[in-house]
Amino acid sequence: MFLTGTLLNVATVLVGTAVGVLLGSHVPSRVNEALTTGLGFFTLLLAISMGLGVFTSPDARAGDDLAVLAAVLGGVAIGELLRLDDGLEWIGGWFQRRLATSDRPSRIAEGFVTASLVFCVGPLTILGSLDNGLTGDVQLLAIKSLLDGVASIAFAAALGPGVGLAAITVLVVQGAISAGAFLLREAMDPPTILAITSAGGVILLGVALRLLQLKMVRVASFLPALILAPLFVRVAEAVRHLLA
C-alpha cells in the first residue's frame, strides 16, 4: 500500500514528540537552545548537499540548474501572492490559541511550523514517498521515520508539543506525493526527481537559517517551487532538443 511508509512516519513523529515533551521540562534552557542550534547546523549541511545535486549528480543535464533557479524564483513569487507562509502561520496560531494554557507561554505554532517544514522538505520525503508510491517499497520512508522520530525528540524538547501537530502535515504531504507517484508513475525519471530534490534543498536552507536565528525566511512561500521544478526541467529538455 502506498501509504504504509507515511503512516509509519506519522507514528514515529508522535512518539518522538511525546518523549521530547516529557524530557523537555527536565532539560535546562541552554540545552534546548543547543539542541535547536545543532538541528540548524545539520539542516544547513543537508540543504547544501541537496541543492548541489543539480550541479554534481550524474543525472544532472545542461540547463537543469537554470530550470531549478527559475522554479525557485517563480515558486516564491506564487507563494507570496498566495500568502502561503501567512496561511501556515495562521494554522499554527489557530492550534496555539486552542491548545495553549494561559498560565505559561507556548511555542506550539513555532513547533508546528518548523517541524512541518523540516519533516516535509528533505530528500527522503520526496524519494521515499515516490518509491513507496511507485513500487510499494517502504525502506526509504522507514529510514526517514527513524530520523524524524529522533529529530522529534529534540524538537519537542526545545519547542514543545506543537511538534506533534507536524504529523498532520507529514500525512498530507507524503500521502499526496505517494498517491501522485502511484497515479503518475510513468512520468517520473531521475532528472525530474533530482530537480525536485535540488529545489527542496534551497527551501531547506531557509529552514536552517530560521533554526539558527540568522534570518526569519518566509519558507512556506517557496514550496510551489517543488511543483514548478519538474515542469521547468521538461521545458529545459524541450529547448535542448530544439537547439540540438
C-alpha positions in Angstrom: 0.0 0.0 0.0 1.4 3.4 -1.0 0.6 5.0 2.4 2.3 2.4 4.6 5.6 4.3 4.9 3.8 7.6 5.6 1.7 6.1 8.4 4.9 4.7 9.9 6.4 8.2 9.7 3.4 9.8 11.4 3.7 7.3 14.3 7.4 8.0 14.9 6.8 11.7 14.9 4.0 11.4 17.5 6.1 9.0 19.7 9.2 11.2 19.4 7.2 14.3 20.3 5.8 12.6 23.4 9.3 11.6 24.6 10.6 15.0 23.9 7.9 16.8 25.8 8.5 14.5 28.8 12.2 15.3 28.7 11.7 19.0 27.9 10.7 20.1 31.4 13.8 18.5 32.8 16.3 20.0 30.3 17.9 23.4 31.0 17.0 26.2 28.6 20.7 26.3 27.4 20.4 22.7 26.4 17.2 23.3 24.5 18.9 26.2 22.6 21.9 23.9 21.9 19.6 21.2 20.5 17.9 23.7 18.2 21.3 25.0 17.1 22.6 21.5 16.4 19.5 20.7 14.3 20.1 24.0 12.5 23.7 23.0 11.7 22.6 19.6 10.4 19.7 21.1 8.4 22.2 23.6 6.8 24.5 20.8 5.8 21.7 18.7 4.4 20.3 21.7 2.5 23.6 22.4 0.8 24.0 18.7 -0.1 20.6 18.6 -1.7 21.0 21.9 -3.5 24.3 21.0 -5.1 22.8 17.8 -6.6 21.7 19.7 -9.7 25.4 20.6 -10.3 27.1 17.4 -9.3 24.8 14.4 -9.8 25.3 12.2 -12.9 21.7 12.7 -13.7 22.1 16.5 -14.0 21.9 17.9 -17.5 22.8 21.2 -19.1 20.2 23.8 -18.2 18.7 21.9 -15.3 20.4 24.3 -12.9 18.7 27.2 -14.5 15.4 25.4 -14.5 15.7 24.9 -10.7 16.6 28.6 -10.3 13.5 29.6 -12.3 11.4 27.2 -10.3 12.6 28.7 -7.0 12.1 32.3 -8.2 8.7 31.6 -9.7 7.7 29.4 -6.8 8.4 32.1 -4.2 6.6 34.7 -6.3 3.5 32.5 -6.4 3.8 31.6 -2.7 3.9 35.2 -1.7 0.9 36.1 -3.9 -1.0 33.2 -2.3 0.4 34.2 1.2 1.3 30.6 1.9 3.6 31.5 4.8 0.9 33.6 6.4 -1.5 30.7 6.0 0.8 28.2 7.6 1.4 30.6 10.5 -2.3 31.1 10.9 -2.9 27.4 11.1 -0.2 27.2 13.8 -1.7 30.1 15.6 -5.1 28.5 15.5 -3.8 25.4 17.2 -1.9 27.6 19.7 -5.0 29.6 20.7 -6.9 26.4 21.4 -4.2 24.2 22.9 -2.1 26.7 24.9 -2.7 27.2 28.5 -3.0 30.7 29.9 -0.6 30.2 32.8 2.6 29.6 30.7 4.0 30.7 27.4 3.5 28.4 24.4 5.6 27.7 21.3 3.0 25.5 19.7 2.9 27.5 16.5 6.6 27.7 16.2 7.0 23.9 16.8 4.3 23.1 14.3 5.6 25.3 11.5 9.3 24.5 12.0 8.8 20.7 12.3 6.3 20.6 9.4 8.9 22.2 7.1 11.8 20.2 8.2 10.0 16.9 8.0 8.4 17.6 4.6 11.1 19.2 2.5 14.0 16.7 2.9 15.2 14.4 0.1 13.8 11.3 1.8 10.4 12.9 1.9 10.4 13.1 -1.9 12.4 10.0 -2.7 10.8 7.8 -0.1 7.3 8.9 -1.0 7.9 8.4 -4.7 9.4 5.0 -4.1 6.5 4.0 -1.9 4.0 5.2 -4.4 5.8 3.7 -7.5 6.8 0.3 -6.1 5.2 -0.1 -2.7 8.7 -0.2 -1.1 8.8 1.5 2.4 12.5 1.1 3.0 13.4 4.8 2.4 10.4 6.1 4.4 11.3 3.7 7.2 14.8 5.3 7.4 13.2 8.7 7.3 10.7 7.7 10.0 13.6 6.8 12.3 15.4 10.1 11.6 12.2 12.1 12.1 11.5 10.2 15.4 14.9 11.2 16.8 14.5 14.7 15.5 11.1 15.0 17.0 12.5 14.3 20.5 15.0 17.1 20.1 12.4 19.5 18.5 9.8 18.7 21.2 12.3 19.2 24.0 13.1 22.6 22.6 9.8 23.8 21.1 7.1 21.8 22.9 4.1 19.7 21.9 3.4 21.7 18.7 5.9 19.5 17.0 3.4 16.6 17.2 1.0 18.5 15.0 3.5 18.2 12.2 2.3 14.6 11.9 -0.7 16.1 10.1 1.5 17.8 7.6 3.5 14.7 7.1 0.4 12.7 6.5 -1.0 15.2 3.9 2.3 16.0 2.1 3.8 12.5 1.9 0.5 10.9 1.3 -0.1 13.3 -1.6 3.3 12.6 -3.1 2.9 8.9 -2.8 -0.6 9.0 -4.3 0.6 11.2 -7.1 3.5 9.0 -7.8 1.2 6.0 -7.9 -1.1 7.7 -10.4 1.7 9.3 -12.5 4.4 6.6 -12.2 5.2 6.7 -15.9 6.3 10.4 -15.8 8.9 10.3 -13.0 12.6 9.9 -14.2 15.9 10.6 -12.4 16.3 14.2 -13.7 12.8 15.1 -12.6 13.4 13.7 -9.1 16.8 15.5 -9.0 15.2 18.8 -9.8 12.6 18.5 -7.1 15.3 17.5 -4.6 17.5 20.4 -5.5 14.6 22.9 -5.2 13.9 21.3 -1.8 17.5 21.9 -0.8 17.1 25.6 -1.4 13.9 25.6 0.7 15.6 23.7 3.4 18.3 26.3 3.5 15.7 28.8 4.6 14.6 26.4 7.4 18.2 26.2 8.6 18.6 30.0 8.7 15.4 30.1 10.8 16.7 27.5 13.2 20.0 29.3 13.6 18.1 32.6 14.1 20.1 34.2 11.3 17.1 35.2 9.2 13.4 34.5 9.5 12.9 33.4 6.0 9.2 33.0 4.9 10.0 29.4 3.9 6.5 28.2 3.1 6.3 30.7 0.3 9.0 28.8 -1.5 7.0 25.5 -1.5 5.4 26.0 -5.0 9.0 25.5 -6.4 8.6 21.8 -5.7 5.8 21.7 -8.3 7.4 24.1 -10.8 10.8 22.3 -10.8 9.8 19.2 -12.7 7.8 21.4 -15.2 10.7 23.7 -15.9 13.1 20.8 -16.3 10.8 19.5 -19.0 10.9 22.9 -20.6 14.7 22.9 -20.5 14.7 19.5 -22.1 12.5 20.7 -24.9 14.8 23.7 -25.5 17.8 21.3 -25.7 16.1 19.2 -28.3 15.2 22.3 -30.4 18.8 23.5 -30.2 20.3 20.1 -31.0 
